[in-house]
Amino acid sequence: MADNKRKPRMTFINIIPSPVVTQALASAGADAVVIDQEHAPVGPKSLHAMTASIAGTKCLPFVRVTRRDEAMVKLALDLARSTLRSQFGRSRS
C-alpha cells in the first residue's frame, strides 16, 4: 500500500458482554468497537469494564444505547467516555 493511500477502517460491533472479548477486538487492530446495549445484556458494570479494557489501545469505544433516555445517555457517557449511538429519532406529536 502506498504511503499516500488511506488505510481501511475496521470497526466491530460487540454483543458479548465481556471485557476480555472487547480487549481482544481492540488489540486485534480495531479502530472502533461498538458496544451494543440494545441487543446485548450489557449493564453499567459490564459497560465500564468493557470500555476500561480498551484503554491503552488506539481503539475508540462507541456505545449503542437501548433507548433515548437522558439518564441512560449520561450513564453511558460517564462510564464509557465514548461516543453514543441511538437508533431512535425524534417523534413529533
Gaussian input, Z-matrix of N, CA and C with variables (Angstrom, degrees):
# hf/3-21g

backbone

0 1
 N
 C     1     B1
 C     2     B2     1     A1
 N     3     B3     2     A2     1     D1
 C     4     B4     3     A3     2     D2
 C     5     B5     4     A4     3     D3
 N     6     B6     5     A5     4     D4
 C     7     B7     6     A6     5     D5
 C     8     B8     7     A7     6     D6
 N     9     B9     8     A8     7     D7
 C    10    B10     9     A9     8     D8
 C    11    B11    10    A10     9     D9
 N    12    B12    11    A11    10    D10
 C    13    B13    12    A12    11    D11
 C    14    B14    13    A13    12    D12
 N    15    B15    14    A14    13    D13
 C    16    B16    15    A15    14    D14
 C    17    B17    16    A16    15    D15
 N    18    B18    17    A17    16    D16
 C    19    B19    18    A18    17    D17
 C    20    B20    19    A19    18    D18
 N    21    B21    20    A20    19    D19
 C    22    B22    21    A21    20    D20
 C    23    B23    22    A22    21    D21
 N    24    B24    23    A23    22    D22
 C    25    B25    24    A24    23    D23
 C    26    B26    25    A25    24    D24
 N    27    B27    26    A26    25    D25
 C    28    B28    27    A27    26    D26
 C    29    B29    28    A28    27    D27
 N    30    B30    29    A29    28    D28
 C    31    B31    30    A30    29    D29
 C    32    B32    31    A31    30    D30
 N    33    B33    32    A32    31    D31
 C    34    B34    33    A33    32    D32
 C    35    B35    34    A34    33    D33
 N    36    B36    35    A35    34    D34
 C    37    B37    36    A36    35    D35
 C    38    B38    37    A37    36    D36
 N    39    B39    38    A38    37    D37
 C    40    B40    39    A39    38    D38
 C    41    B41    40    A40    39    D39
 N    42    B42    41    A41    40    D40
 C    43    B43    42    A42    41    D41
 C    44    B44    43    A43    42    D42
 N    45    B45    44    A44    43    D43
 C    46    B46    45    A45    44    D44
 C    47    B47    46    A46    45    D45
 N    48    B48    47    A47    46    D46
 C    49    B49    48    A48    47    D47
 C    50    B50    49    A49    48    D48
 N    51    B51    50    A50    49    D49
 C    52    B52    51    A51    50    D50
 C    53    B53    52    A52    51    D51
 N    54    B54    53    A53    52    D52
 C    55    B55    54    A54    53    D53
 C    56    B56    55    A55    54    D54
 N    57    B57    56    A56    55    D55
 C    58    B58    57    A57    56    D56
 C    59    B59    58    A58    57    D57
 N    60    B60    59    A59    58    D58
 C    61    B61    60    A60    59    D59
 C    62    B62    61    A61    60    D60
 N    63    B63    62    A62    61    D61
 C    64    B64    63    A63    62    D62
 C    65    B65    64    A64    63    D63
 N    66    B66    65    A65    64    D64
 C    67    B67    66    A66    65    D65
 C    68    B68    67    A67    66    D66
 N    69    B69    68    A68    67    D67
 C    70    B70    69    A69    68    D68
 C    71    B71    70    A70    69    D69
 N    72    B72    71    A71    70    D70
 C    73    B73    72    A72    71    D71
 C    74    B74    73    A73    72    D72
 N    75    B75    74    A74    73    D73
 C    76    B76    75    A75    74    D74
 C    77    B77    76    A76    75    D75
 N    78    B78    77    A77    76    D76
 C    79    B79    78    A78    77    D77
 C    80    B80    79    A79    78    D78
 N    81    B81    80    A80    79    D79
 C    82    B82    81    A81    80    D80
 C    83    B83    82    A82    81    D81
 N    84    B84    83    A83    82    D82
 C    85    B85    84    A84    83    D83
 C    86    B86    85    A85    84    D84
 N    87    B87    86    A86    85    D85
 C    88    B88    87    A87    86    D86
 C    89    B89    88    A88    87    D87
 N    90    B90    89    A89    88    D88
 C    91    B91    90    A90    89    D89
 C    92    B92    91    A91    90    D90
 N    93    B93    92    A92    91    D91
 C    94    B94    93    A93    92    D92
 C    95    B95    94    A94    93    D93
 N    96    B96    95    A95    94    D94
 C    97    B97    96    A96    95    D95
 C    98    B98    97    A97    96    D96
 N    99    B99    98    A98    97    D97
 C   100   B100    99    A99    98    D98
 C   101   B101   100   A100    99    D99
 N   102   B102   101   A101   100   D100
 C   103   B103   102   A102   101   D101
 C   104   B104   103   A103   102   D102
 N   105   B105   104   A104   103   D103
 C   106   B106   105   A105   104   D104
 C   107   B107   106   A106   105   D105
 N   108   B108   107   A107   106   D106
 C   109   B109   108   A108   107   D107
 C   110   B110   109   A109   108   D108
 N   111   B111   110   A110   109   D109
 C   112   B112   111   A111   110   D110
 C   113   B113   112   A112   111   D111
 N   114   B114   113   A113   112   D112
 C   115   B115   114   A114   113   D113
 C   116   B116   115   A115   114   D114
 N   117   B117   116   A116   115   D115
 C   118   B118   117   A117   116   D116
 C   119   B119   118   A118   117   D117
 N   120   B120   119   A119   118   D118
 C   121   B121   120   A120   119   D119
 C   122   B122   121   A121   120   D120
 N   123   B123   122   A122   121   D121
 C   124   B124   123   A123   122   D122
 C   125   B125   124   A124   123   D123
 N   126   B126   125   A125   124   D124
 C   127   B127   126   A126   125   D125
 C   128   B128   127   A127   126   D126
 N   129   B129   128   A128   127   D127
 C   130   B130   129   A129   128   D128
 C   131   B131   130   A130   129   D129
 N   132   B132   131   A131   130   D130
 C   133   B133   132   A132   131   D131
 C   134   B134   133   A133   132   D132
 N   135   B135   134   A134   133   D133
 C   136   B136   135   A135   134   D134
 C   137   B137   136   A136   135   D135
 N   138   B138   137   A137   136   D136
 C   139   B139   138   A138   137   D137
 C   140   B140   139   A139   138   D138
 N   141   B141   140   A140   139   D139
 C   142   B142   141   A141   140   D140
 C   143   B143   142   A142   141   D141
 N   144   B144   143   A143   142   D142
 C   145   B145   144   A144   143   D143
 C   146   B146   145   A145   144   D144
 N   147   B147   146   A146   145   D145
 C   148   B148   147   A147   146   D146
 C   149   B149   148   A148   147   D147
 N   150   B150   149   A149   148   D148
 C   151   B151   150   A150   149   D149
 C   152   B152   151   A151   150   D150
 N   153   B153   152   A152   151   D151
 C   154   B154   153   A153   152   D152
 C   155   B155   154   A154   153   D153
 N   156   B156   155   A155   154   D154
 C   157   B157   156   A156   155   D155
 C   158   B158   157   A157   156   D156
 N   159   B159   158   A158   157   D157
 C   160   B160   159   A159   158   D158
 C   161   B161   160   A160   159   D159
 N   162   B162   161   A161   160   D160
 C   163   B163   162   A162   161   D161
 C   164   B164   163   A163   162   D162
 N   165   B165   164   A164   163   D163
 C   166   B166   165   A165   164   D164
 C   167   B167   166   A166   165   D165
 N   168   B168   167   A167   166   D166
 C   169   B169   168   A168   167   D167
 C   170   B170   169   A169   168   D168
 N   171   B171   170   A170   169   D169
 C   172   B172   171   A171   170   D170
 C   173   B173   172   A172   171   D171
 N   174   B174   173   A173   172   D172
 C   175   B175   174   A174   173   D173
 C   176   B176   175   A175   174   D174
 N   177   B177   176   A176   175   D175
 C   178   B178   177   A177   176   D176
 C   179   B179   178   A178   177   D177
 N   180   B180   179   A179   178   D178
 C   181   B181   180   A180   179   D179
 C   182   B182   181   A181   180   D180
 N   183   B183   182   A182   181   D181
 C   184   B184   183   A183   182   D182
 C   185   B185   184   A184   183   D183
 N   186   B186   185   A185   184   D184
 C   187   B187   186   A186   185   D185
 C   188   B188   187   A187   186   D186
 N   189   B189   188   A188   187   D187
 C   190   B190   189   A189   188   D188
 C   191   B191   190   A190   189   D189
 N   192   B192   191   A191   190   D190
 C   193   B193   192   A192   191   D191
 C   194   B194   193   A193   192   D192
 N   195   B195   194   A194   193   D193
 C   196   B196   195   A195   194   D194
 C   197   B197   196   A196   195   D195
 N   198   B198   197   A197   196   D196
 C   199   B199   198   A198   197   D197
 C   200   B200   199   A199   198   D198
 N   201   B201   200   A200   199   D199
 C   202   B202   201   A201   200   D200
 C   203   B203   202   A202   201   D201
 N   204   B204   203   A203   202   D202
 C   205   B205   204   A204   203   D203
 C   206   B206   205   A205   204   D204
 N   207   B207   206   A206   205   D205
 C   208   B208   207   A207   206   D206
 C   209   B209   208   A208   207   D207
 N   210   B210   209   A209   208   D208
 C   211   B211   210   A210   209   D209
 C   212   B212   211   A211   210   D210
 N   213   B213   212   A212   211   D211
 C   214   B214   213   A213   212   D212
 C   215   B215   214   A214   213   D213
 N   216   B216   215   A215   214   D214
 C   217   B217   216   A216   215   D215
 C   218   B218   217   A217   216   D216
 N   219   B219   218   A218   217   D217
 C   220   B220   219   A219   218   D218
 C   221   B221   220   A220   219   D219
 N   222   B222   221   A221   220   D220
 C   223   B223   222   A222   221   D221
 C   224   B224   223   A223   222   D222
 N   225   B225   224   A224   223   D223
 C   226   B226   225   A225   224   D224
 C   227   B227   226   A226   225   D225
 N   228   B228   227   A227   226   D226
 C   229   B229   228   A228   227   D227
 C   230   B230   229   A229   228   D228
 N   231   B231   230   A230   229   D229
 C   232   B232   231   A231   230   D230
 C   233   B233   232   A232   231   D231
 N   234   B234   233   A233   232   D232
 C   235   B235   234   A234   233   D233
 C   236   B236   235   A235   234   D234
 N   237   B237   236   A236   235   D235
 C   238   B238   237   A237   236   D236
 C   239   B239   238   A238   237   D237
 N   240   B240   239   A239   238   D238
 C   241   B241   240   A240   239   D239
 C   242   B242   241   A241   240   D240
 N   243   B243   242   A242   241   D241
 C   244   B244   243   A243   242   D242
 C   245   B245   244   A244   243   D243
 N   246   B246   245   A245   244   D244
 C   247   B247   246   A246   245   D245
 C   248   B248   247   A247   246   D246
 N   249   B249   248   A248   247   D247
 C   250   B250   249   A249   248   D248
 C   251   B251   250   A250   249   D249
 N   252   B252   251   A251   250   D250
 C   253   B253   252   A252   251   D251
 C   254   B254   253   A253   252   D252
 N   255   B255   254   A254   253   D253
 C   256   B256   255   A255   254   D254
 C   257   B257   256   A256   255   D255
 N   258   B258   257   A257   256   D256
 C   259   B259   258   A258   257   D257
 C   260   B260   259   A259   258   D258
 N   261   B261   260   A260   259   D259
 C   262   B262   261   A261   260   D260
 C   263   B263   262   A262   261   D261
 N   264   B264   263   A263   262   D262
 C   265   B265   264   A264   263   D263
 C   266   B266   265   A265   264   D264
 N   267   B267   266   A266   265   D265
 C   268   B268   267   A267   266   D266
 C   269   B269   268   A268   267   D267
 N   270   B270   269   A269   268   D268
 C   271   B271   270   A270   269   D269
 C   272   B272   271   A271   270   D270
 N   273   B273   272   A272   271   D271
 C   274   B274   273   A273   272   D272
 C   275   B275   274   A274   273   D273
 N   276   B276   275   A275   274   D274
 C   277   B277   276   A276   275   D275
 C   278   B278   277   A277   276   D276

   B1=1.4455
   B2=1.5254
   B3=1.2749
   B4=1.4610
   B5=1.5226
   B6=1.3176
   B7=1.4559
   B8=1.5269
   B9=1.3241
   B10=1.4592
   B11=1.5330
   B12=1.3209
   B13=1.4644
   B14=1.5223
   B15=1.3290
   B16=1.4537
   B17=1.5244
   B18=1.2990
   B19=1.4571
   B20=1.5241
   B21=1.3152
   B22=1.4600
   B23=1.5335
   B24=1.3120
   B25=1.4512
   B26=1.5235
   B27=1.3337
   B28=1.4572
   B29=1.5316
   B30=1.3291
   B31=1.4579
   B32=1.5189
   B33=1.3329
   B34=1.4595
   B35=1.5212
   B36=1.3345
   B37=1.4596
   B38=1.5136
   B39=1.3213
   B40=1.4607
   B41=1.5208
   B42=1.3325
   B43=1.4596
   B44=1.5272
   B45=1.3162
   B46=1.4635
   B47=1.5294
   B48=1.3340
   B49=1.4636
   B50=1.5264
   B51=1.3146
   B52=1.4569
   B53=1.5246
   B54=1.3396
   B55=1.4587
   B56=1.5241
   B57=1.3220
   B58=1.4665
   B59=1.5283
   B60=1.3284
   B61=1.4712
   B62=1.5273
   B63=1.3291
   B64=1.4618
   B65=1.5212
   B66=1.3139
   B67=1.4626
   B68=1.5253
   B69=1.3226
   B70=1.4653
   B71=1.5287
   B72=1.3334
   B73=1.4634
   B74=1.5242
   B75=1.3359
   B76=1.4721
   B77=1.5185
   B78=1.3151
   B79=1.4694
   B80=1.5222
   B81=1.3218
   B82=1.4659
   B83=1.5216
   B84=1.3303
   B85=1.4546
   B86=1.5098
   B87=1.3346
   B88=1.4656
   B89=1.5222
   B90=1.3174
   B91=1.4540
   B92=1.5250
   B93=1.3399
   B94=1.4621
   B95=1.5167
   B96=1.3321
   B97=1.4631
   B98=1.5210
   B99=1.3281
   B100=1.4579
   B101=1.5221
   B102=1.3229
   B103=1.4585
   B104=1.5160
   B105=1.3225
   B106=1.4629
   B107=1.5255
   B108=1.3250
   B109=1.4555
   B110=1.5179
   B111=1.3155
   B112=1.4649
   B113=1.5225
   B114=1.3111
   B115=1.4584
   B116=1.5184
   B117=1.3235
   B118=1.4630
   B119=1.5299
   B120=1.3261
   B121=1.4728
   B122=1.5241
   B123=1.3192
   B124=1.4616
   B125=1.5259
   B126=1.3260
   B127=1.4588
   B128=1.5200
   B129=1.3385
   B130=1.4660
   B131=1.5318
   B132=1.3256
   B133=1.4696
   B134=1.5249
   B135=1.3318
   B136=1.4652
   B137=1.5170
   B138=1.3388
   B139=1.4625
   B140=1.5283
   B141=1.3134
   B142=1.4561
   B143=1.5287
   B144=1.3210
   B145=1.4670
   B146=1.5270
   B147=1.3349
   B148=1.4595
   B149=1.5200
   B150=1.3376
   B151=1.4609
   B152=1.5305
   B153=1.3183
   B154=1.4714
   B155=1.5180
   B156=1.3287
   B157=1.4654
   B158=1.5299
   B159=1.3185
   B160=1.4629
   B161=1.5277
   B162=1.3318
   B163=1.4654
   B164=1.5264
   B165=1.3114
   B166=1.4574
   B167=1.5183
   B168=1.3224
   B169=1.4640
   B170=1.5300
   B171=1.3016
   B172=1.4647
   B173=1.5281
   B174=1.3094
   B175=1.4636
   B176=1.5312
   B177=1.3231
   B178=1.4549
   B179=1.5268
   B180=1.3438
   B181=1.4675
   B182=1.5263
   B183=1.3199
   B184=1.4584
   B185=1.5201
   B186=1.3156
   B187=1.4594
   B188=1.5154
   B189=1.3271
   B190=1.4672
   B191=1.5166
   B192=1.3330
   B193=1.4557
   B194=1.5295
   B195=1.3355
   B196=1.4570
   B197=1.5176
   B198=1.3136
   B199=1.4670
   B200=1.5219
   B201=1.2792
   B202=1.4595
   B203=1.5218
   B204=1.3129
   B205=1.4527
   B206=1.5261
   B207=1.3234
   B208=1.4576
   B209=1.5268
   B210=1.3170
   B211=1.4669
   B212=1.5301
   B213=1.3319
   B214=1.4654
   B215=1.5293
   B216=1.3116
   B217=1.4673
   B218=1.5250
   B219=1.3319
   B220=1.4652
   B221=1.5220
   B222=1.3331
   B223=1.4570
   B224=1.5288
   B225=1.3309
   B226=1.4605
   B227=1.5262
   B228=1.3171
   B229=1.4602
   B230=1.5258
   B231=1.3303
   B232=1.4604
   B233=1.5250
   B234=1.3260
   B235=1.4623
   B236=1.5134
   B237=1.2993
   B238=1.4577
   B239=1.5199
   B240=1.3286
   B241=1.4611
   B242=1.5294
   B243=1.2976
   B244=1.4553
   B245=1.5118
   B246=1.3027
   B247=1.4496
   B248=1.5187
   B249=1.3096
   B250=1.4631
   B251=1.5115
   B252=1.3043
   B253=1.4611
   B254=1.5092
   B255=1.3102
   B256=1.4492
   B257=1.5168
   B258=1.3024
   B259=1.4646
   B260=1.5151
   B261=1.3001
   B262=1.4505
   B263=1.5071
   B264=1.3163
   B265=1.4545
   B266=1.5118
   B267=1.2836
   B268=1.4534
   B269=1.5185
   B270=1.3053
   B271=1.4656
   B272=1.5186
   B273=1.2822
   B274=1.4716
   B275=1.5125
   B276=1.3096
   B277=1.4783
   B278=1.4909
   A1=108.44
   A2=116.05
   A3=120.72
   A4=110.81
   A5=116.46
   A6=121.14
   A7=113.14
   A8=117.39
   A9=119.60
   A10=112.78
   A11=118.22
   A12=120.96
   A13=109.52
   A14=115.71
   A15=121.40
   A16=110.18
   A17=115.46
   A18=120.44
   A19=109.14
   A20=118.27
   A21=119.28
   A22=110.35
   A23=117.22
   A24=122.78
   A25=109.33
   A26=115.42
   A27=120.31
   A28=108.51
   A29=115.98
   A30=122.61
   A31=108.80
   A32=115.46
   A33=121.24
   A34=109.21
   A35=116.68
   A36=122.45
   A37=106.40
   A38=116.22
   A39=121.00
   A40=110.36
   A41=116.48
   A42=121.67
   A43=110.99
   A44=117.11
   A45=121.78
   A46=107.17
   A47=118.39
   A48=120.56
   A49=112.24
   A50=115.90
   A51=121.26
   A52=110.29
   A53=117.17
   A54=118.63
   A55=112.42
   A56=117.55
   A57=120.95
   A58=109.71
   A59=116.62
   A60=120.75
   A61=109.82
   A62=117.00
   A63=120.94
   A64=110.78
   A65=116.64
   A66=121.11
   A67=110.93
   A68=117.06
   A69=120.61
   A70=110.89
   A71=116.81
   A72=120.38
   A73=111.13
   A74=116.05
   A75=119.97
   A76=110.92
   A77=117.22
   A78=121.42
   A79=112.41
   A80=116.28
   A81=120.72
   A82=111.93
   A83=116.93
   A84=119.77
   A85=114.94
   A86=117.30
   A87=119.61
   A88=110.13
   A89=116.03
   A90=121.13
   A91=110.36
   A92=116.07
   A93=121.71
   A94=110.00
   A95=114.96
   A96=121.76
   A97=107.00
   A98=116.49
   A99=122.21
   A100=106.93
   A101=116.84
   A102=121.59
   A103=106.43
   A104=115.55
   A105=121.88
   A106=111.08
   A107=117.10
   A108=121.04
   A109=111.61
   A110=117.68
   A111=120.68
   A112=111.90
   A113=118.13
   A114=121.78
   A115=114.13
   A116=117.47
   A117=121.07
   A118=109.41
   A119=116.66
   A120=120.16
   A121=111.89
   A122=116.69
   A123=122.01
   A124=108.54
   A125=115.84
   A126=121.42
   A127=110.56
   A128=116.96
   A129=120.93
   A130=113.73
   A131=117.66
   A132=119.91
   A133=111.19
   A134=116.24
   A135=120.20
   A136=111.08
   A137=116.57
   A138=120.57
   A139=110.52
   A140=116.54
   A141=119.91
   A142=110.62
   A143=117.63
   A144=121.38
   A145=111.50
   A146=116.70
   A147=120.69
   A148=111.59
   A149=117.11
   A150=118.83
   A151=111.06
   A152=117.32
   A153=119.91
   A154=110.94
   A155=117.24
   A156=120.46
   A157=112.34
   A158=117.58
   A159=122.61
   A160=111.08
   A161=116.82
   A162=121.02
   A163=110.56
   A164=115.06
   A165=120.10
   A166=113.69
   A167=116.96
   A168=120.64
   A169=108.00
   A170=116.44
   A171=121.12
   A172=111.39
   A173=116.63
   A174=122.99
   A175=110.84
   A176=116.40
   A177=123.42
   A178=109.44
   A179=118.38
   A180=119.21
   A181=111.30
   A182=116.09
   A183=123.50
   A184=106.56
   A185=117.81
   A186=121.44
   A187=108.33
   A188=115.38
   A189=121.29
   A190=106.25
   A191=116.96
   A192=121.35
   A193=111.08
   A194=114.32
   A195=120.82
   A196=112.89
   A197=114.66
   A198=119.22
   A199=109.04
   A200=114.72
   A201=121.07
   A202=108.74
   A203=113.80
   A204=121.56
   A205=107.73
   A206=116.91
   A207=120.66
   A208=112.10
   A209=117.69
   A210=120.88
   A211=111.30
   A212=116.64
   A213=120.55
   A214=111.37
   A215=116.14
   A216=120.67
   A217=110.44
   A218=117.03
   A219=120.40
   A220=111.29
   A221=116.70
   A222=120.32
   A223=110.87
   A224=116.48
   A225=119.96
   A226=111.11
   A227=117.44
   A228=120.50
   A229=111.34
   A230=116.77
   A231=120.49
   A232=112.10
   A233=116.46
   A234=120.49
   A235=113.06
   A236=116.21
   A237=119.51
   A238=114.10
   A239=118.29
   A240=119.88
   A241=108.82
   A242=115.43
   A243=120.22
   A244=112.90
   A245=113.76
   A246=122.90
   A247=108.28
   A248=116.88
   A249=121.43
   A250=111.13
   A251=114.77
   A252=121.94
   A253=107.18
   A254=117.44
   A255=121.70
   A256=108.75
   A257=116.21
   A258=121.14
   A259=112.56
   A260=117.05
   A261=120.32
   A262=111.56
   A263=116.09
   A264=121.71
   A265=109.60
   A266=115.67
   A267=120.30
   A268=109.48
   A269=115.08
   A270=118.81
   A271=107.79
   A272=115.38
   A273=120.22
   A274=108.71
   A275=115.15
   A276=119.90
   A277=110.77
   D1=131.92
   D2=-179.85
   D3=-70.70
   D4=153.41
   D5=-177.91
   D6=-64.30
   D7=-26.56
   D8=-175.95
   D9=-86.06
   D10=-1.80
   D11=179.43
   D12=-95.53
   D13=147.69
   D14=178.19
   D15=-81.09
   D16=142.25
   D17=175.23
   D18=-75.51
   D19=145.69
   D20=175.49
   D21=-66.12
   D22=146.56
   D23=179.17
   D24=-89.28
   D25=140.69
   D26=-179.06
   D27=-120.39
   D28=117.85
   D29=179.27
   D30=-125.87
   D31=135.72
   D32=177.59
   D33=-114.22
   D34=146.27
   D35=170.77
   D36=-102.30
   D37=120.54
   D38=-176.34
   D39=-105.42
   D40=117.94
   D41=176.13
   D42=-110.99
   D43=7.96
   D44=178.01
   D45=-99.89
   D46=114.68
   D47=-175.56
   D48=-76.47
   D49=69.41
   D50=-176.26
   D51=-139.83
   D52=126.28
   D53=175.81
   D54=-66.61
   D55=-27.08
   D56=179.05
   D57=-65.72
   D58=-44.66
   D59=178.97
   D60=-65.70
   D61=-42.74
   D62=-179.84
   D63=-62.05
   D64=-43.11
   D65=178.60
   D66=-64.85
   D67=-38.94
   D68=178.68
   D69=-62.90
   D70=-41.83
   D71=178.18
   D72=-64.21
   D73=-44.64
   D74=179.98
   D75=-65.07
   D76=-40.84
   D77=-179.09
   D78=-71.95
   D79=-21.46
   D80=179.32
   D81=-77.03
   D82=-1.85
   D83=176.82
   D84=105.58
   D85=12.54
   D86=179.09
   D87=-64.04
   D88=140.80
   D89=174.00
   D90=-80.95
   D91=-29.86
   D92=179.40
   D93=-153.22
   D94=150.43
   D95=172.65
   D96=-126.36
   D97=126.17
   D98=176.34
   D99=-93.83
   D100=115.40
   D101=176.51
   D102=-89.82
   D103=113.28
   D104=-170.17
   D105=-94.84
   D106=97.74
   D107=176.54
   D108=-78.92
   D109=-17.70
   D110=-178.63
   D111=-72.45
   D112=-38.49
   D113=-175.27
   D114=-112.46
   D115=7.31
   D116=-178.00
   D117=-138.75
   D118=153.02
   D119=179.98
   D120=-80.15
   D121=67.54
   D122=-179.03
   D123=-103.56
   D124=107.46
   D125=178.11
   D126=-94.28
   D127=-176.23
   D128=-177.76
   D129=-58.47
   D130=-43.41
   D131=-179.54
   D132=-64.50
   D133=-44.59
   D134=179.06
   D135=-65.04
   D136=-41.41
   D137=-179.53
   D138=-60.86
   D139=-45.04
   D140=179.65
   D141=-63.03
   D142=-46.47
   D143=-179.85
   D144=-63.23
   D145=-39.99
   D146=-178.85
   D147=-66.11
   D148=-42.80
   D149=-179.40
   D150=-74.48
   D151=-33.07
   D152=177.22
   D153=-65.85
   D154=-30.58
   D155=-179.31
   D156=-69.60
   D157=-16.35
   D158=179.48
   D159=-84.52
   D160=-17.64
   D161=-177.64
   D162=-54.24
   D163=139.20
   D164=179.89
   D165=90.43
   D166=-1.44
   D167=175.86
   D168=-112.95
   D169=172.39
   D170=177.53
   D171=-88.20
   D172=3.44
   D173=-176.25
   D174=-75.69
   D175=138.22
   D176=179.42
   D177=-102.44
   D178=125.11
   D179=177.40
   D180=-84.44
   D181=135.11
   D182=170.98
   D183=-116.71
   D184=149.08
   D185=177.49
   D186=-123.71
   D187=128.89
   D188=173.97
   D189=-100.74
   D190=108.33
   D191=-174.97
   D192=-80.42
   D193=158.13
   D194=-176.81
   D195=-67.60
   D196=-43.85
   D197=-179.54
   D198=-147.39
   D199=164.20
   D200=179.76
   D201=-84.01
   D202=88.09
   D203=-175.91
   D204=-133.68
   D205=130.92
   D206=-174.02
   D207=-57.41
   D208=-43.56
   D209=-178.96
   D210=-64.55
   D211=-41.32
   D212=-179.74
   D213=-66.73
   D214=-40.45
   D215=179.19
   D216=-65.78
   D217=-44.88
   D218=178.60
   D219=-61.57
   D220=-42.47
   D221=179.41
   D222=-61.92
   D223=-45.08
   D224=179.77
   D225=-63.04
   D226=-39.97
   D227=178.54
   D228=-66.70
   D229=-40.87
   D230=179.42
   D231=-66.50
   D232=-44.43
   D233=-176.17
   D234=-78.25
   D235=-38.52
   D236=-169.82
   D237=-97.65
   D238=-18.34
   D239=-174.52
   D240=47.33
   D241=52.20
   D242=-167.26
   D243=-136.04
   D244=-172.79
   D245=174.36
   D246=-100.72
   D247=138.46
   D248=-178.26
   D249=-100.47
   D250=150.83
   D251=176.88
   D252=-131.65
   D253=125.26
   D254=177.90
   D255=-122.88
   D256=139.54
   D257=179.44
   D258=-87.57
   D259=-6.37
   D260=-170.98
   D261=-100.83
   D262=130.87
   D263=176.46
   D264=-93.58
   D265=177.68
   D266=178.64
   D267=-80.45
   D268=141.90
   D269=175.30
   D270=-109.76
   D271=143.24
   D272=179.92
   D273=-107.33
   D274=133.44
   D275=179.24
   D276=-94.09

